Structures are given as C-alpha cells and as structure tokens.
Amino acid sequence: MSIHPTLRYADARAAIAFLTTALGFRAGEVTTGDDGAVQHAELAFGSPPGVLLIGQRSGAPGPWDTGRAVTYLVVDDPDARHDAAVATGAQVVMGLTDQPYGSREYAVTDPEGNVWSVGTYRPAAP
C-alpha cells in the first residue's frame, strides 16, 4: 500500500509549472479536458519517487476540492534546493533553519498559498 496526496488548484497548469520549476518535481501524465483544463496530473518527487496528484478545482466547491495544505518534502540537499526555489521567485515563509531534531529545512508557498516544507528529516513509519 502507499499514499498519494492529491491537491486541487484553481490554476493547475500554474501549479505544475511552480512545482516542477521551484521544487524539482517531474511531470508525468497530464490529462486535460475538452476545455484544456488539467483534470489529472501525476508529478514525481524523489528517488524512489513518490507521486503527487494534481487536478483543477471545479467551478463550484465540490467534495474533491482541497483547501490550503502543508506538505513536507525530504531532500538530501536543502541548501541547493532553497537556492533554486528562491531563484525562481518562490515566496520563502521560513528561511534555512537547523531544527533541534536534527533537520535542516526551509519552507515556501506556492501561488495558491499551499506551504511546501523541505528538509532532511526522514519520518519513519511505526
């Protein structure tokens, strides 16, 4: 079994562009509707890759539309990732920080206000 977070965006194309450019996701399958809106997208991150699912929010609030989220990404090189995100214009909400639990991390927001925390802490299943 596995877990695959799903986020819905008002502008899924812009979200995909941000996530691939600022955070290093790799776009896989992207399915669009007749109107050109992204209905389903799969973005990979890490190695072995985890998969994030992206979609377009519906016109009226619906049961599958998500609100603001906070997502944590595990990396080996937070300083380089931070510098790359800043170079793309990502809004930093927490600069590079050495946490008391041993992680080095930072956080940025995407264009729709979701927070992406990036660091070396590796959560483990119980």
C-alpha positions as a printed NumPy array, in Angstrom:
array([[  0.   ,   0.   ,   0.   ],
       [  1.069,   3.58 ,  -0.462],
       [ -0.175,   7.121,  -0.019],
       [ -0.515,   9.708,  -2.774],
       [ -1.544,  13.221,  -1.706],
       [ -3.931,  14.98 ,  -4.067],
       [ -4.183,  18.751,  -4.382],
       [ -6.729,  20.702,  -6.419],
       [ -5.812,  24.107,  -7.763],
       [ -7.743,  26.964,  -9.335],
       [ -4.926,  27.032, -11.92 ],
       [ -3.47 ,  23.532, -12.09 ],
       [ -1.162,  24.441, -15.008],
       [  0.462,  27.212, -12.954],
       [  0.788,  24.825, -10.005],
       [  2.537,  22.232, -12.166],
       [  4.896,  24.906, -13.517],
       [  5.735,  26.067,  -9.979],
       [  6.219,  22.585,  -8.562],
       [  8.493,  21.454, -11.391],
       [ 10.496,  24.686, -11.563],
       [ 10.796,  25.752,  -7.925],
       [ 10.725,  22.413,  -6.116],
       [ 12.069,  19.86 ,  -8.583],
       [  9.005,  17.711,  -9.212],
       [  8.957,  15.824, -12.517],
       [  5.732,  15.957, -14.532],
       [  4.409,  12.629, -15.719],
       [  0.945,  12.047, -17.076],
       [ -1.13 ,  15.202, -17.571],
       [ -4.716,  14.724, -18.759],
       [ -6.793,  17.685, -19.899],
       [-10.494,  18.095, -20.577],
       [-12.177,  19.448, -23.697],
       [-11.757,  22.959, -22.265],
       [ -7.981,  22.463, -21.847],
       [ -8.137,  22.434, -18.044],
       [ -5.97 ,  19.898, -16.235],
       [ -8.219,  17.126, -14.973],
       [ -5.485,  14.839, -13.657],
       [ -1.727,  15.133, -13.383],
       [  0.92 ,  12.964, -11.779],
       [  4.096,  14.608, -10.515],
       [  7.024,  12.556,  -9.217],
       [  9.428,  13.612,  -6.487],
       [ 12.495,  11.917,  -5.054],
       [ 14.096,   8.543,  -5.594],
       [ 12.411,   6.178,  -5.419],
       [  9.743,   8.625,  -6.491],
       [  6.647,   9.489,  -4.561],
       [  3.72 ,  10.667,  -6.675],
       [  1.627,  13.778,  -6.073],
       [ -1.705,  14.001,  -7.881],
       [ -2.83 ,  17.415,  -9.16 ],
       [ -6.186,  18.481, -10.528],
       [ -8.236,  21.513, -11.421],
       [-10.771,  22.749,  -8.872],
       [-14.355,  22.567, -10.049],
       [-16.32 ,  25.77 , -10.682],
       [-18.468,  25.384,  -7.575],
       [-16.981,  23.954,  -4.373],
       [-17.111,  20.179,  -4.643],
       [-16.302,  17.183,  -2.45 ],
       [-12.912,  16.608,  -4.147],
       [-11.694,  20.208,  -3.977],
       [ -8.955,  20.702,  -1.418],
       [ -8.248,  23.703,   0.762],
       [ -4.835,  25.016,   1.711],
       [ -2.31 ,  22.294,   2.565],
       [  1.12 ,  21.908,   4.128],
       [  3.309,  19.237,   2.538],
       [  6.778,  18.05 ,   3.596],
       [  9.417,  17.002,   1.053],
       [ 12.512,  15.033,   2.072],
       [ 15.75 ,  16.029,   0.354],
       [ 19.472,  15.456,   0.847],
       [ 20.459,  18.973,  -0.27 ],
       [ 18.18 ,  21.589,   1.332],
       [ 20.6  ,  24.478,   0.755],
       [ 20.782,  23.881,  -3.012],
       [ 17.003,  23.287,  -3.184],
       [ 16.388,  26.506,  -1.256],
       [ 18.634,  28.498,  -3.587],
       [ 16.883,  27.041,  -6.656],
       [ 13.429,  27.854,  -5.246],
       [ 14.478,  31.423,  -4.414],
       [ 15.944,  31.839,  -7.917],
       [ 12.524,  31.004,  -9.405],
       [ 10.824,  33.632,  -7.237],
       [  9.229,  31.305,  -4.687],
       [  7.98 ,  33.114,  -1.578],
       [ 10.021,  31.935,   1.397],
       [  7.997,  31.647,   4.612],
       [ 10.818,  30.06 ,   6.633],
       [ 14.454,  30.506,   5.689],
       [ 17.025,  27.751,   6.023],
       [ 16.857,  26.559,   9.608],
       [ 18.666,  23.907,  11.629],
       [ 15.923,  22.318,  13.728],
       [ 16.554,  20.922,  17.23 ],
       [ 15.52 ,  17.451,  15.977],
       [ 18.411,  17.409,  13.513],
       [ 16.748,  18.504,  10.279],
       [ 17.918,  21.318,   8.045],
       [ 14.883,  22.777,   6.299],
       [ 13.074,  25.72 ,   4.757],
       [  9.532,  26.446,   3.574],
       [  7.968,  28.246,   0.606],
       [  4.433,  28.866,  -0.573],
       [  3.065,  28.046,  -3.999],
       [  0.991,  30.583,  -5.951],
       [ -2.23 ,  29.445,  -4.237],
       [ -0.936,  29.566,  -0.659],
       [ -0.014,  25.931,  -0.025],
       [  3.09 ,  25.606,   2.138],
       [  5.911,  23.323,   0.985],
       [  8.34 ,  22.48 ,   3.77 ],
       [ 11.588,  20.957,   2.51 ],
       [ 14.212,  19.319,   4.685],
       [ 16.419,  16.43 ,   5.671],
       [ 14.138,  14.939,   8.363],
       [ 13.016,  11.464,   7.296],
       [  9.827,  10.382,   9.071],
       [  9.601,   6.653,   9.63 ],
       [  6.506,   4.514,   9.922],
       [  5.981,   2.981,  13.358]])
